Amino acid sequence: MGELILNKDLLNLGKEVISILKDKGYEAYFVGGCVRDLLLEMEITDIDLTTNAKPEEINKIFEQVIPIGIEHGTVLVRYKKESFEITTYRTEGTYSDKRHPDYVQFIMSIEEDLKRRDFTINAMAMDEKERLLDPFKGREDINRKIIRAVGNPKDRFLEDPLRIIRAIRFSSQLGFSIEQETLQQMIELKGDIASLAQERITEEIRRLFLHKYVAKGVRYILNTGIDNHLPIIKEYPYVLRDIVDRIKPIKEFSDLISLFHIKEKKIPISKWIKEWKCSKETRKNAEALVLAYEEYMQNGLHPVMIYKLPVHLFNNFIDIVYILQGTLISIEEIESFYKELPVKNARQLAVNGSDIIQLLPDKKPGRWVQQLLEEITRQVLLKKLSNDKEVIKEWAKCHLPKEN
């Protein structure tokens, strides 16, 4: 078993949890992604366990147990300040809503539990001595760099069509190819994606675009025709096709929204946000990125552009420029511009709205106040105007709007 694991302590604590369950007479195993990542010698950031102990029995064994998914037999155990998700062996009924099983039945067999999982690389279990239980040859598929459905792929995708996108997300994450029969069923059943809640699709697509092999994942989306079943993209497929050659892992879903909007400007950001069920924060960040990109295309790196771009989006902006233009901007360039800004936010400007209004006490406050403040800020950023209250007031008197 590989030793290149960045959180060995977490793995060892998981072994302790397994040992505690076994000491009480139950079976328990590591399962799913943590087993896969251990075999791949990747960092393990969270650990899932499975056991034949039922939730109420787990509750009696550990002091801190949180019933996060009790209806599906899942609890969260807090042990030595770490969290471990533990699920009771189970089998599932049909998925009438193509999302949730109609019923969950607790069982006593780990092999039966592994049968219900999506892909062979996720259907392995491992005990506290790192002995592998691998009834569907997941380790072999890891060695072959293959994503293959457990059992009949048609059945797996009919149970939950989100697995069609998940297969591609794992390809993007691991760089693996999708096994031919699994891929064929994804193509045949891709229309079932329409039955899914959009939030689930958005989250899976978001994760797909985070990973190293995102170009491989995007090509799978295009080659399978899954793009024909994604909101807005199905009507404007070029927004995705046009970025595939230079696509790189993005940092936030807002980056993707901004890329799509720039490729098809007649679709407003608000429409992308609404149809993809995104947050207000995603919209705010996408709007900031689009504004920065447009100003960059007009004037290059520029003090006013850097001032308007939130600091936490600097690297996101760099990615967008590269994907759309092939231009490499270094973070050092942007940070150097930022460091030299005379003011970095509105609070640092020597005057505010009240100061401007006092210059024209008889004029009704309105949009003109903000417009004048924006022009003052621009002049200060370009170092054409000193950030001094009296100097700015004298300048503003010469640039006040004409009274009606």
PyMOL commands that set and color helices and strands:
alter all, ss='L'
color gray80, all
select helices_A, chain A and resi 8-23+33-39+55-61+70-72+110-115+120-122+138-144+153-159+162-174+180-195+198-208+214-224+226-229+238-241+244-246+253-263+269-275+280-299+303-308+311-325+331-340+346-348+353-359+367-381+389-397
alter helices_A, ss='H'
color red, helices_A
select strands_A, chain A and resi 28-31+47-51+64-69+74-79+82-88+90-92+104-106+125-126+132-133+146-147+177-178
alter strands_A, ss='S'
color yellow, strands_A
deselect
rebuild
show_as cartoon
